[in-house]
Amino acid sequence: MVTLYPRTEAFPGLEDTGIDEFLVRFRRESTFLIYVGVLLGTFLFHWSTLLTVYIPLPAFMLPAGLREKHASRVLGSRIYLLRQAVFLVKLVAGMCWGADARVREKLGLPPQPADPGTWRQS
């Protein structure tokens, strides 16, 4: 997920937004199928490098430049299921990144109010 939302000069990266706590809460509050989809998308992201950058290593072992190239190419892949599975990972990561107060400030948005904790999975 951190590869999909890297730190830039203008914006904090996903690693700066409390992703670990978000994922714990996401696992607790999401459905089983959505969570399995995120896990599958993560697996496909890391093991599809042979299709995108032509190197038979998992994405976490690639140098930063190749990892970013892989991230860009996998999200534009012609293989629909691969592209959509990785996009699900990016979507979930974006929920954390977009909720961060520093990101929202840079986008000219007010901070989100605190989560009232009223939603519970049935």
Sequence and secondary structure as in RCSB ss.txt:
>XXXX:A:sequence
MVTLYPRTEAFPGLEDTGIDEFLVRFRRESTFLIYVGVLLGTFLFHWSTLLTVYIPLPAFMLPAGLREKHASRVL
GSRIYLLRQAVFLVKLVAGMCWGADARVREKLGLPPQPADPGTWRQS
>XXXX:A:secstr
 TTTS   SSS  GGGTTHHHHHHHHHHHS HHHHHHHHHHHHHHHH HHHHTS  S GGGS HHHHHHHHHHHT
T S HHHHHHHHHHHHHHHHHHHH HHHHHHTT              
